């Protein structure tokens, strides 16, 4: 498993893949694209398209099973795909890997209705795939799974028998055994790195506000561009759409009477109302300050006592579960309204005149003409010449790129997919202890101290982007370290130096930093 988790970033640290989401299943899905194109941009964009399509399709399958309506399922998938949450999170590809969570719900419902163990096995398998795709959604899916079992046991829709208990126990134990090898690197990091968890303060900063559920992306045609109910942002754009809210209201119509009769549909609605409301409350974070007083919220209890919550920096992402619950309720509302419309149009020609424009409006108000995109970057044959050269340079296998400032790390990691060298640089959800002062300690390269540090790390190559270092020309002219560094390549403002004297002994010393 070390071969999988020991990536090329943050050298000499180990288990660096565990600093972020594993994304194993999505990576396997899109690997043929990379093998064919060798282009990371094409690969990531292809994966984004596939994940969004799978999310919409999974929602379609779930709604079609629950409502037995293909047209309502199509509309639900459309609303889910073009939600503010998905559009605002375009840059976080792991947050579009939610299809397996939805398919888990589908198979849980099939198990509930048919009592066939194969559907429970499939639901657990979907949970397994979700856990290997997104850590956030693995926790969400686990919470949903547990809530589903206890909810329907409470309403006596799942019979507590030896067979059901043993089947569930075997399925969950098997899940744990299969997941352990993939999660053990995370556990190792947690035990060895004190900062390998989030703080309550971080969670409070990245919590949703109630008004965040009123704002959408700027590209939304109706709410964003016409009415101005949008703003720049990522984590704080959670508006589910007017159609979803209205239809969810109709979906809840008559809920109390249905629950009193223990109707299956009413209990399903109540379950998704519970999912939506509890997720909304959790998205508000650990506490809210009202009149100068911090009011604790349920997320605070979960943060302290439920495994996994301390890895979540952004409680606002619980907005996805709120959206899932609302869409299911909206689907039931749509079924109700379609039935009402079909009944009225038999004797009233005005029904179509009223209904068709209303349907068109509800669809248009969800549409965004274009989705937010990240900053363009060169790919393929258009990458900077120094990286093309570095790809074929074999005399250095561990490098650092300077300036080592946080804003440049994403670019350095991206271009490493072309040259495949191990990097002291890195960008991820967490940073190792060394990075606390690495930028300042390398800021004066090629000073004696910086060269000594790099050799201690086991680095044998330094790539300097001089255009980002104002005093570089004077600094390099005044350098007196010709016996320790050698300029190997210069392409425009990019300089590559070979560090002389980095050998097996310095590599051995660098390993101590990883302990």
N, C-alpha and C positions, 0 to 999 in steps of 0.2 A: 504493500500500500504506500510505502515511502516514495516509490517512483511516481505515483500519482500526485502526492501532496507536496513533494519538494519541487517547487516551480523555480523559474529562473530569477525571480525578483527577491529583493531584500537579502542578498547573499551577505554573510554566510549562514543565515538562519534557516532552520528546517521547518517543514509543515506549513509553508507560506500560503498554500492554497486554502488552508483552514482560516486564514484571516478574513475570508469572505464566503459567499455562497459557493457550494460545490458545483452546481450547474452541470452535473455529470450527464443526466439524461438528455437535456437539450443539446449538449455538446456532441453526444453520440448521434443524435438525430441529424445534426447539420454537418457532421464530419465529412460526408461525401462531397459537399459543396466546397469545403476547404481543400480537400485532396485533389479536386478537379481544377479549381481556380487559383489556389495558393494566394488568395486575396482575402485578408481579414475583414475588410469593409464589406465586400460582397457576402462573405460568410455571416457576419453579424446582422446585416440587413435581411438576409434570407431567413435567419433564425427568428428575427423579430416578426417577419411576415407569418412564418409558420406558427409561432406561439400565439399571436393574435387570432389567427384563423382557428387554431385548436380551441382557444378560449371561447370564441363565439360558437363553435360547433358543439363543444361540451355543454354550454348553456342551452343550446337548441335541444340537445338530446335530453337533458334534465327536464326542461319545461314541457317537451312533447310527451314525456312519460307521465308527468304529474297532471297535465291538463288534457292529454289526448287530442291536442289541437296543433296541427302542423303550422298553420298561419300564425298563431300566437307564439309558437316556439321560434319561428323565423324573426318576428318582430322583437322578441326578447333577446335573441342573440345579437341583433342589430343594435339595440339599446345598450347592451352590455359592452359590445365592442367599442362603441363611440361614446362611452361614458367619460366624464371629466377625469376620473381616476386613471383610466388606461391612457388617455391622450396626454395627460400631464406627466406620466411616468415613462414616456418613450425612451428617455435616457437610461432608465434602470431596467435592463432587459430581463433580469431575474424576476421582476415583479409582474411579468406577463406569463409566467410559467404556472398559471393557476388552473389549467384544464384538468389536471389529475385530481385536484381537490373537488371539482364539480363532478367528475366521473365517480369519485368515491361516494358522493351523495347519491348519485343515480343508483349505484349498486346497493347502497344501504337501503334505499327505498324498495328496490326489488327484493332484497332479503326480507324486509319487513312484510311485504305483501305475499311472498311465496314460501317463506321459511325454508329456502333451499340453501344449503351451506356453501354452494359454489359462488353465490352472490356475495356472501360475507368474505370469502377468500378473495374475490375480485376487488371488493372494497378495500381490504387490507393491502392488496397489491398496489392499488392506486395511491394509497397513503405512502407506501414504500417509494413509489416513483416520485411522489411530491417531495418526500424528504431528500431525495437525491437531486432535486431540481432547485428548491428554494427553501432556505431555513425559516424565513418568516412564514411562508405558507405551510411548511411542515408543522409548525406550532399551531397555526390556525386550523389546519386539517385535523390535528390531534384533538384540539378542543371541540371541534364540531363532532368528531367521532364519538367522544365521550358523552357530549351533551345529547346526541341522538340516542345513544343506548339508554341513558338514564331517563330521558324524557318519555320515550315510548314504553319503557318498563313501568314508569309511574302511571301511565294511562292504560297499562295492561294490554298494550298492542304487541309487546314482546314478552313471550311467556318465559318465566324464569324456571327452566328445567335443567336437569343434568346435561342433556344434549346441548342446549344453547350455551350454557356456561362453559362446558368443556370445549366446544367449537370456538368460542370467543377466546378462551384462554390459550388454546393451541395456536390460533391465528396470531395473537398479539405476541406470544413468546417467540414464535418463528420470525415475526417482523423484527423484534428486538435483536435476535441473533444475526439476522442478515444486515441490519443497520449498524451494529456495533463496530465492525471494521472501518466503516466510513466515518463514524462519529468519534472514534477513539482519538484521532489527531486533534480534534477540537477540545476534548477532555484533557489531553496532554498539555495543550497550550494554556488552558484555563488554570491548570495546577502550577505551571512554570512561569506564567506572566501575570503579575498582579493586576495589570490594567486590561486584561482580556475579558472585559465585561463593561457594560454601560453603567453610567451613574444615573441617579434619580434626576439630577440637574439636566443631563442631556435629554432624558425622556420628557422632561417638562418643556424644554425648548422646542422639541419636535412634536409636541402634542397638537391636536386639532382644536380649533375654537368652534363654537357653535355656528358662527357666521361663515366658517369655511365651507359649510354645506350649501352656501348660497352662491358660490363663485365657481366659474368654469374657466377653460382655457381661452385665450384671446382669439383663437381661430374659430371658435364656435360662431356659426352664422347668425343666429338669432340673439342669444343671450350675450355673447361676447361682442360682436361687431355692431349689432343694431341697438341693444339696450345698455351695453357697457358694463354688464355684470361679470366682468372678468378682471384678471390681474396677472402680472407675471408671477410665476411660482411653480412649484412641483408638488410638495407634500401637502399644501394647504388649499388644493382645488378639488373639492369633493361633491360638487353639485350633481345629484343623480339624474337630473332632467325633470322638467315639469310633467312629461307624460308618465314617467315612472311614479312620481308622487301621486298624481291624480288616479292612475289605475290601481296603485296599491291601496288607496282609500276605498275604492270600489271593491277591491279584493277582500277587504276586512269587513265588508257589509254583512251583517247577520252572523258574525263570528261567535258572539256569546250564545246565541240559540243553538248553533251547531255544536259547540263544545258541550253544552248541557246534554245533548243527545249522543255525545261521543261519536260524531260523524268523522270518518277518516279524513275528509277534505278539510274540515274545520281544525282538526288536530295538526295537520300538516301546515296550515296557515299559522296556527299558534306557534309551532316550532320555528318557522322562519321569521315570525314577528319577534320571538325571543332572540334569534340569531342577530337580527338587524338592530334591535334595541340594545342588547348587551355589547355588540361591537361598537355602536355609536358611543356608548358610555366609556368603553375602554379607549376609544380613539381620543378622548379628551385628556388622557394622560394621568399621571399620578395625583395631581391636585389642581384645583383652580383657585386663584386668589380673588376673593370677593370682599370688598370694603376693607382691604388690608389684611384679611385673614385667609390663611391657606386651608381650603376645604379638601380633605383627603377623598380620593375616588377609588373605585374598585381596582384600577390598574396598579395602584400602590401595593395592595395586598398580593396581587398576582406577581408583581415584580419581586417581592420578598420571599414568596413561598412556592411558586410554580416554576419548575425547571424550564429553562429556555428564555424566560422573560427578560433576564438580565443581558441577553444578547441582542435585544431589540432596542434600537435607538429611537425609532420613529413610531410612537403609538398611533399617529394619524393614519398609518396604513391599515389599521383595523377598519377604516372606511370602506375597504373592499368587501369585507363581510357584511357591513351594513348595506352595501349596494346589492350583494347577492340576495340577501333577505328581501329587500325591497323589490327586486326584479321578479322573484318568485311570487310575491304577493300581487305585484302588478299584472303578472300573467293570469292569475285567477280573476283579477278585476277585468282584464281584457276579455276573457271567456264569458264573463257575466254580461258585459256590454255588447259583445257580438251576438249573444243569444237574445238580448233585448232588442237589438237592431233587426235581427232576422224576423222576430215576431212582429215588430211594428211595420216593417216594410211590406208585409202581406196586404195591409189595408190602408197604408198611408204612403203616398209617393214622396212626401216631404222628407221621409226618413233618410233616403239616399242623399238628398240635397244637403241635409244637415251633417250626415255622418262622413261623407267623402271628404269635404273640406277639413273637417275636424281631424280625420286620420292623416291627411296630408300635412297639416300644421304640426301635429304631434311628432311626425317623422322629421320634418324640416328643422324643428327647434332642437333636435338632437345632433344635427349634422355639423361637422367642422370641415371647411373647405380644404384645409391643409393641416397636417399635424406638425407639432414642434420638431425641429431637427437640431442636431448637434452641430458644432462648428466643423466645417469641411476640413479634411486632412488628406494629404497625398497618399496614393496607394499604387501598387503595381510598379510599372516602369517610371512613375513620376515621383517616387520617394527621393529625398535628398541624396545627392551623389555619395556623401560620406557613408551612408548606410549601405548603399550598393557595394562600395569597396569593402566595408567592414564584414559583409556577409562572406566574403572569400578570404579574409585575413585570418590565418590560423595560429598566429603566434601569441594571441591573447584570448583567453577564454572567460576571464572575469573582469568586467569593466565597470567604471563609474562614469556617469555623464554629469557635466558641470555647465551652468550653475545648478546646484542641487537644491533648487527651490521647489516648494510644494506645487506651484502652478504648472511646472513643466513635467511633473512625474508621469502624468497620463501619456504624454507624447513619447517620452522615453520608453515606457513599457510597450506602447503600441509598436514603435519601430523595432523593438527587440523581437517581434514576431518574424521579422525579415532576417536579422543577423543571428538570432538564437544564442547570443552570448548570455552568460549569467551576469546579473546586474546587482550592484549595491543599491541602486535606486529601486523604487517600487511605489505602487499606489493600490490601496485596498481599503477594506472597512476598518482595519486596525493597522497600527504601525508598531514595530518592535522597539524595545528600549533604546537601542543605539540611535534611532532616528530623532530622539529628543533634541540632540545638539549637533547632529551630523552636518547640517547646512552651515552652521557658523564655523565648525572646525575645518571645513573644506573651502570656505569662502576665499581664503588667501592663497590657494594653489597657484604656483608651485613652491610654497614655503616648505621649510624643513619639517615643520610639525605636520603639515597635511600629507606630505610624502611618507613620513613615518607611519601615520595612521593608516594610509592606504595599504602599505606593505604589511602592517599588522593584520589587516583584514584579508590579505591574500590577493589583492587586486594586482593585475599586471597590465592593465590598459586604462587610459583616461581619455575620454572624448570631451573636448572643450568647445562650447558654442560661444565664440568670443563676442558675437554681436549682442549678447545679453550680459556681457561683463564690460562695463564702461572703461576701466583702466587696464584692459588686457595687454595692449601693446607695450605699455611701459613696464608692466609686470613681467612679461616674458623676456624683454630685453635685459632686465636686471636680474634674471635668474642665474644662479651659480650652481646648478645641480645637474650639470651635463653628465656626471658620472652615475646619476640615479634615474634620470628620465631621458628618453630619446624621441625626438619628433619623427614619426614614421610617415605621416600623411597630413597634408593640408589641402582642403578643398574650400576655396573662398574663405569664409570666416570660421570654418570648422577645423579644429586641430586634433589629431590623434597622437597620443604619446604612449610609448612602451615604457613601463616601469622596469628598471633593471634591478635584478637581485631578488625579485619575488620568487620563492622556490618552495619546495615541499615543507621546509621547516616553518616558514611564515604561514603557510596554509594550515599547518598543524596548530599553531598558536591561535589562528583566527577561529578555530572550532570552539575554543573556550568561550567565545562571545555568545555562542548558541546554547550554553548550558545554564 
